[in-house]
Amino acid sequence: MTGLGESWCSDADALRKPGFRHILFLCVANSARSQMAEGIARDLAPTGVRVSSAGSEPASVRPQAVAALAEIGIDISGHCSKGVDDVARPVDAVVTLCAEEVCPVWLGDAHRVHWGLPDPAVAVGTPQEQLDAFREVRDELRRRLSVVFGR
């Protein structure tokens, strides 16, 4: 994972603009990275900022994503995967999270940021090793979103 000295910090600064009232997190399946980003951002965002997530090929929310966020007190057990067409408009900022696959394209007018993070849903190994992959992405998302929302 990348650290705080990386180039994503300038993107985080841009996302702090007060005019951004709706932030959308996108990945392919809307099952892991974007779901965790939505949960963490909702926990950190100030009142009045709407947070959504979606995918180009929605699947179902991974139980490891639910478990990883539950460990830090965030409940996404009621979330469901959504497609890009299901997102309420307008969207002010879009954060794509894909690393090894082709990210969905947002055709609407919005500020775009790309944070390429590995997909923990493809992690192999024991169930513990797979959950650890979700924890690593969760922790990186929380680090970045803490910068975005000044927490």
Salt bridges, closest charged atoms under 4 A:
GLU38 OE2 - ARG42 NH2 2.74
GLU38 OE1 - HIS79 ND1 3.83
GLU38 OE1 - LYS82 NZ 3.71
GLU71 OE2 - ARG135 NH2 2.51
GLU71 OE1 - ARG138 NH1 2.85
GLU100 OE2 - ARG33 NH1 3.49
GLU101 OE2 - ARG33 NH2 3.01
ASP119 OD2 - ARG33 NH2 3.71
ASP132 OD1 - ARG135 NH1 2.68
ASP139 OD1 - ARG138 NE 2.84
GLU140 OE1 - ARG143 NH2 2.94
GLU140 OE2 - ARG144 NE 2.80
